[in-house]
Amino acid sequence: MIKKTTLILLTLMTWIFTLNVWFASDMNNTENNTNTRVDNSEKTTLRLSDDIWKMADRIWKMADRIWTMADRILKMADKILLTQRIQSKNLEMTQDNILKTLDMINKSINTNNKLLASLITSNKAIVSCMCHK
């Protein structure tokens, strides 16, 4: 991108210089006037070339800043992905632990229900014995 921009700018400078020289020589054929116009057009072209060079330098610096920013964003994205992988494993472990805990609670409730049923059966037997005597 930068090479393409530099090439375009250099082509533009050459084209402007050529036009300036051509117009300067075509406008007036007197030697003094032509030389003055060519000298002025050369100065103008050199100033324009210097301005274009400064602009290209600023564009290059801006591209460096963008590149640095893109690099920082990429590093941050890598950290975010790593965090998501870790959190995904943590979430999976938490879900497994919740399922195991619920399974243990169900087993405990089943065991307690069996004990309670046994106590109720025993209590009924005791109550029926007490009532008959």
Long-range contacts (C-beta under 8 A, 24 or more apart in sequence): 1-63, 2-59, 2-60, 2-63, 5-56, 5-59, 6-56, 9-52, 9-55, 9-56, 12-52, 13-45, 13-48, 13-49, 13-52, 16-45, 16-48, 17-41, 17-42, 17-45, 20-44, 20-45
